[in-house]
């Protein structure tokens, strides 16, 4: 079965380490440019086709300028192929301009270590079927990327109900609208698929400058629980930390980004 994300990430190798992709407007944000998580997934997908290891471990991406719907090329370079961890860099180019650059580490979860120390469990949250479908409050087509996901929360976020809470934190379930199981590609896109929690202080429009994602296991879930926190808004820039948990309460991924408020 073909899924929306896989169709949007499809590529053709046109030379060694170079992949031609078609950036789609179906993942556009309210800024009318492709979502940063989708761009991250494009780069990660290209790298994984070149990787000596089967699993993504981390990706750190810097966005130079917004992508545009249309053709683009991704060039992947092997920096080091290690026994346990390999490293690559990748650049997305459109119309002769570099759009984004990523450094990716890959490995094999089957060969990973066994030491674990988890100081806290997943946040308490009702099951998705017992939560509010607040995604339905945004008209279909208004923000295309939101149509690619389903969202559930214990209550409708304050900013969306016209009563911003002033607390830059949220907790909610997310899944692909077509039921695609979560893997590293989808998890990487998902961490940037939540509305910026700066909306709770009156600032919804935000553009990512840098985004780092650490993958913590091979996911085995369709729904993921996202805990989103912004700790500091300074000089029009804000951080955003996301923890993504599976439906069994296991950590899937962690991310941190630095973003700029559109009216900052």
Secondary structure, DSSP 8 states (H G I E B T S, - for coil): ---HHHHHH-EEEEETTEEEEEE-GGGB-TTSSB-HHHHHHHHHHHHHHH-SSSEEEEEEEEESS---SEEEEEEEEEEE--SS-EEEEEEEEETTEEEEEEEEEEE-GGG-------SS-------GGGSB-GGGGS-TTTSHHHHTEEEEBSS--GGGGT---S--EEEEEEEETT-----HHHHHHHTT-S--GGGGGT---EEEEEEEEEE-S----S-EEEEEE---EETTEEEEEEEEE-TTS-EEEEEEEEEEETT-
